[in-house]
């Protein structure tokens, strides 16, 4: 029998379908892997922003993770929105029981619309309990600033700060530059194993359809790791995937705010 490459996404839902678990499942599927999922929170959300969050009880989160991993397993795991300390601890405590090497952690702290998605206690628990389990974390600039307690005011600082975040986190870091206003952007990948830095150059794309880019990038990265590609290959392929998803989706109109990227640009 054939075998799927499998990715487990642990994240919150997005009722608008552009970010969170819906985006994860789309990106994982588009990148050739089978997506299973664990719901950590239900958000009341559309293209205009987040109006509410309902957290799933920790025991239900633990049960979802164990039930999936005991049966289906996972070649890689993507972790997204974990809004409360109890949620972070439930995920960390359960994953410690399994030997999953490829864990991609997207430290979701603030939504595109500015809604805070991670409280202070959860943030501290995230760095102490989940960072040590991850192979790579994928912060954007506001998330990196929150982790460092410092302002990142220009792209030339990104290499230095990516390395500093790696020292804090104990793993590799893909620091995303999308929040800068420059016409040319450079995402910075610091490989904790080789101590090498790789920069990914991209042209700023004029589009309002950027909702869920972080979720989709980290999920595609997890999918490529599940395939068995190296860290460097997986990061490069995920950068290419999300850039094309933004380009191909920029001319579509959905909702009245920030629309989604086009996850299935390879197919239609």
ZAMARGU-4260 file (C-alpha; in steps of 0.2 Angstrom, whole numbers, plus 5000, padded with zeros to 4 digits):
<rodrens>
0) 5000/5000/5000 | 5005/5018/4997 | 5009/5029/5011 | 5004/5048/5013 | 5016/5061/5020
5) 5007/5067/5035 | 5006/5083/5044 | 4997/5087/5060 | 4991/5105/5062 | 4988/5111/5079
10) 4980/5128/5078 | 4964/5139/5080 | 4950/5140/5067 | 4946/5154/5056 | 4927/5155/5051
15) 4932/5166/5036 | 4943/5152/5030 | 4958/5163/5026 | 4970/5159/5041 | 4972/5146/5055
20) 4967/5128/5052 | 4958/5131/5036 | 4973/5139/5028 | 4985/5126/5036 | 4974/5112/5028
25) 4974/5120/5011 | 4993/5124/5011 | 4998/5106/5017 | 4987/5098/5004 | 4993/5110/4990
30) 5011/5105/4995 | 5007/5086/4993 | 5004/5080/5011 | 4989/5073/5021 | 4983/5086/5034
35) 4976/5081/5051 | 4971/5094/5064 | 4969/5098/5082 | 4957/5113/5086 | 4965/5124/5100
40) 4952/5138/5099 | 4937/5143/5089 | 4938/5161/5082 | 4924/5173/5077 | 4933/5180/5062
45) 4931/5186/5044 | 4942/5196/5032 | 4939/5212/5043 | 4946/5204/5059 | 4944/5194/5074
50) 4928/5197/5085 | 4930/5184/5097 | 4939/5168/5103 | 4933/5153/5112 | 4947/5142/5119
55) 4945/5123/5118 | 4947/5114/5135 | 4965/5107/5138 | 4959/5089/5140 | 4950/5090/5123
60) 4966/5097/5115 | 4977/5083/5123 | 4964/5070/5118 | 4964/5076/5100 | 4983/5076/5099
65) 4985/5058/5106 | 4971/5051/5096 | 4978/5057/5080 | 4996/5053/5083 | 4992/5035/5090
70) 4983/5031/5074 | 4989/5041/5060 | 5005/5048/5066 | 5014/5063/5059 | 5029/5065/5048
75) 5029/5084/5054 | 5019/5095/5065 | 5014/5113/5063 | 5009/5123/5078 | 5000/5139/5077
80) 4987/5149/5088 | 4988/5144/5106 | 4980/5159/5116 | 4981/5153/5134 | 4995/5146/5145
85) 4984/5131/5149 | 4983/5127/5130 | 5002/5129/5128 | 5005/5117/5142 | 4992/5104/5136
90) 5001/5104/5119 | 5019/5103/5126 | 5015/5090/5139 | 5006/5079/5126 | 5020/5081/5112
95) 5034/5076/5124 | 5027/5058/5124 | 5030/5057/5105 | 5046/5057/5096 | 5042/5070/5082
100) 5058/5078/5075 | 5050/5090/5063 | 5040/5103/5073 | 5037/5120/5065 | 5031/5133/5077
105) 5023/5149/5071 | 5022/5160/5087 | 5005/5168/5083 | 5003/5182/5095 | 4994/5196/5085
110) 4981/5195/5071 | 4983/5205/5055 | 4970/5217/5061 | 4979/5220/5078 | 4969/5208/5089
115) 4980/5200/5103 | 4979/5181/5102 | 4992/5177/5115 | 4992/5183/5133 | 5008/5186/5143
120) 5007/5170/5153 | 5005/5160/5137 | 5019/5169/5129 | 5031/5164/5143 | 5025/5146/5143
125) 5027/5146/5124 | 5046/5150/5125 | 5049/5139/5140 | 5040/5123/5136 | 5036/5123/5117
130) 5051/5131/5109 | 5063/5117/5115 | 5052/5105/5106 | 5052/5114/5089 | 5064/5112/5075
135) 5061/5129/5068 | 5050/5144/5073 | 5043/5157/5060 | 5040/5174/5068 | 5035/5190/5059
140) 5042/5207/5064 | 5030/5211/5078 | 5031/5193/5085 | 5050/5194/5085 | 5050/5211/5094
145) 5039/5203/5107 | 5051/5189/5109 | 5066/5200/5110 | 5058/5215/5120 | 5066/5226/5107
150) 5061/5236/5091 | 5067/5230/5074 | 5067/5246/5064 | 5076/5241/5048 | 5079/5226/5038
155) 5098/5227/5041 | 5095/5222/5059 | 5086/5206/5054 | 5101/5194/5053 | 5107/5199/5070
160) 5090/5197/5078 | 5087/5181/5069 | 5102/5174/5077 | 5097/5181/5094 | 5080/5173/5093
165) 5088/5157/5089 | 5099/5158/5105 | 5083/5161/5115 | 5073/5148/5106 | 5086/5135/5104
170) 5081/5131/5086 | 5082/5137/5069 | 5073/5154/5064 | 5064/5160/5049 | 5061/5179/5052
175) 5049/5186/5040 | 5051/5204/5033 | 5033/5207/5027 | 5029/5221/5040 | 5042/5232/5032
180) 5037/5245/5019 | 5052/5243/5008 | 5049/5238/4990 | 5062/5224/4991 | 5061/5213/5006
185) 5072/5199/5013 | 5066/5185/5024 | 5081/5179/5035 | 5083/5160/5039 | 5096/5156/5052
190) 5100/5138/5053 | 5104/5133/5071 | 5113/5117/5066 | 5125/5125/5053 | 5126/5143/5061
195) 5123/5149/5043 | 5111/5163/5037 | 5101/5163/5021 | 5092/5178/5014 | 5077/5176/5003
200) 5074/5191/4991 | 5057/5196/4986 | 5048/5210/4978 | 5034/5218/4988 | 5017/5213/4981
205) 5003/5226/4980 | 4989/5216/4987 | 4976/5217/5001 | 4974/5198/5000 | 4988/5193/5013
210) 4977/5186/5027 | 4984/5169/5033 | 5001/5171/5024 | 5011/5166/5040 | 5000/5151/5043
215) 5001/5146/5025 | 5020/5148/5025 | 5024/5138/5041 | 5011/5124/5035 | 5020/5122/5018
220) 5036/5122/5027 | 5030/5107/5038 | 5023/5099/5022 | 5040/5099/5014 | 5049/5093/5029
225) 5037/5079/5030 | 5042/5074/5012 | 5060/5072/5019 | 5068/5088/5011 | 5082/5096/5021
230) 5078/5111/5031 | 5086/5123/5018 | 5076/5115/5004 | 5060/5116/5014 | 5062/5134/5018
235) 5067/5139/5000 | 5052/5129/4993 | 5040/5136/5006 | 5046/5154/5002 | 5042/5150/4983
240) 5025/5143/4987 | 5019/5158/4998 | 5026/5171/4986 | 5016/5163/4971 | 5001/5161/4982
245) 5001/5180/4985 | 5004/5184/4967 | 4991/5173/4960 | 4978/5178/4973 | 4981/5197/4972
250) 4967/5200/4959 | 4953/5191/4968 | 4940/5199/4978 | 4932/5190/4993 | 4925/5199/5008
255) 4927/5217/5013 | 4944/5217/5021 | 4960/5207/5019 | 4957/5192/5008 | 4966/5175/5008
260) 4981/5170/4997 | 4977/5158/4983 | 4983/5141/4991 | 4980/5130/4976 | 4989/5141/4963
265) 4998/5126/4956 | 4981/5118/4951 | 4968/5131/4946
</rodrens>
